[in-house]
């Protein structure tokens, strides 16, 4: 685990606000919300592989959305009752970085929507054949 000062040096100020303070980036502003390339989305804090482009879909909400995580053990789900809402917060299980929220209004087969901040993610393109 990194100290708070180490996180401040490792992340941009906006990434720090989202990942370490639970903030949210403005809708339709992140670099991944409309990315259509094949690849893997990783935690911007520690590099853990979290989501794949195969599970990404356009939810129309302005944030990258996924039907599932690569492995449920890589995601931590916490109750979030802030802002007068009852939601499920999603964090990286390895570094504890805030990723976004989980909703049950996604498409089949999971009916889940992992609504994730672009600032919380890095992207590794799939290898070219």
C-alpha positions in Angstrom: 0.0 0.0 0.0 1.1 3.5 -0.8 1.0 6.4 1.6 -1.2 9.4 0.9 1.8 11.4 -0.3 2.9 8.5 -2.6 -0.6 8.4 -4.1 -0.5 12.2 -4.7 2.8 11.7 -6.6 1.6 8.7 -8.6 -1.7 10.1 -9.7 -2.8 13.3 -11.4 -4.7 15.7 -9.2 -8.0 14.7 -10.9 -7.2 10.9 -10.6 -6.4 11.5 -6.9 -9.8 13.3 -6.4 -11.6 10.3 -8.0 -9.6 7.3 -6.9 -8.6 8.3 -3.3 -11.4 10.8 -2.4 -14.3 9.1 -4.1 -15.0 11.8 -6.6 -16.7 11.5 -10.0 -15.5 12.9 -13.3 -17.9 14.8 -15.5 -20.0 12.6 -17.8 -18.8 12.4 -21.4 -15.4 13.9 -20.5 -13.3 10.8 -19.9 -11.0 9.2 -22.5 -12.6 5.7 -22.2 -16.4 6.4 -22.3 -16.6 6.0 -26.1 -13.4 3.9 -26.7 -14.2 1.0 -29.1 -10.8 -0.7 -29.4 -10.3 -4.3 -28.3 -8.3 -4.6 -25.1 -8.2 -4.7 -21.4 -9.0 -1.9 -18.9 -6.7 -1.8 -15.9 -6.7 0.0 -12.6 -4.9 3.4 -13.0 -3.6 3.0 -9.5 -2.0 -0.4 -9.5 -2.4 -1.9 -13.0 -4.7 -4.8 -12.0 -6.7 -6.0 -15.0 -10.4 -5.2 -14.3 -12.6 -5.2 -17.4 -12.4 -6.2 -21.1 -13.7 -4.5 -24.2 -15.8 -7.6 -24.8 -17.9 -6.7 -21.7 -18.1 -3.0 -22.5 -21.4 -1.4 -23.7 -22.8 2.0 -24.4 -25.1 2.7 -21.5 -25.7 6.3 -22.7 -24.6 7.7 -19.3 -21.2 9.2 -20.3 -19.0 6.8 -18.4 -17.4 3.5 -19.5 -19.9 0.7 -18.6 -19.3 -3.0 -18.4 -21.5 -6.0 -17.8 -18.9 -7.8 -15.6 -15.5 -7.7 -14.2 -12.7 -10.0 -15.5 -12.8 -11.7 -12.1 -15.1 -10.8 -9.2 -12.2 -11.1 -6.8 -10.5 -8.0 -8.4 -13.5 -5.8 -7.5 -14.6 -4.8 -4.0 -18.2 -3.8 -3.5 -19.2 -1.4 -0.7 -22.5 0.1 0.4 -22.6 3.8 -0.5 -25.5 5.9 1.0 -23.9 9.3 0.2 -25.8 12.1 -1.5 -29.2 10.6 -0.3 -28.8 7.6 -2.5 -28.5 3.9 -1.8 -25.8 2.6 -4.2 -23.0 0.0 -4.5 -19.5 1.6 -4.7 -16.9 -0.3 -6.7 -13.3 -0.3 -5.7 -10.1 -2.0 -6.9 -9.7 -5.0 -4.5 -5.9 -4.7 -4.7 -5.2 -1.0 -4.1 -8.6 0.2 -2.8 -9.0 2.9 -5.5 -12.5 4.2 -6.1 -13.6 3.1 -9.6 -17.3 4.0 -9.7 -20.6 2.3 -8.9 -22.5 -0.8 -9.8 -26.2 -0.8 -10.9 -28.7 -3.5 -11.8 -29.9 -1.8 -15.0 -27.5 -3.3 -17.5 -28.1 -5.6 -20.4 -28.5 -9.4 -20.4 -27.0 -11.8 -19.5 -25.8 -10.2 -16.2 -28.3 -7.2 -15.9 -25.3 -5.4 -14.3 -23.8 -2.0 -15.2 -20.4 -1.3 -13.8 -20.3 2.5 -14.3 -16.6 3.4 -14.0 -14.7 6.7 -14.1 -12.2 6.9 -17.0 -9.8 8.5 -14.7 -9.7 5.3 -12.6 -8.7 3.2 -15.7 -5.8 2.6 -18.0 -6.1 0.7 -21.3 -4.0 -2.0 -22.8 -4.8 -2.6 -26.5 -5.3 -6.2 -27.6 -2.2 -7.6 -29.4 -2.4 -7.2 -33.2 -2.8 -10.5 -35.0 
